[in-house]
Amino acid sequence: MTDTEFMDRAEALLKAVETCCDHINDESDADVDNQRMGGMVTLTFANKTQIIINLQKPLHEVWMAAKSGGYHFHWVQDQWMDTKGQGEFFEGLTRNASTQAGMALIFQA
């Protein structure tokens, strides 16, 4: 994958996360604040816990730091997959965000 391809795919991922947060806030009682600074999105939940998603351009990876730990994702067969075999990015984000928010949340591409 070229640097340009990585950035296009990674930017689409970050925009999808932001869009999901907007939908979650509009359609539920959840309060998920999302702030974007360059290649990083910080999600802050009502209980003040956070999930941080950032781009690792030299590695062509997307990293997610959640209360449960850190995860690295690499583009494989048209999706962002965990480098340690723990599944797809949006599945992991949904699981971690739901746990941290204390309610079911759905994130998808």
Secondary structure, 3 states (H helix, E strand, C coil): CCHHHHHHHHHHHHHHHHHHHHHHHHHCCCCCEEEEECCEEEEECCCCCEEEEEEEHHHCEEEEEECCEEEEEEEECCEEEECCCCCEHHHHHHHHHHHHHCCCCCCCC
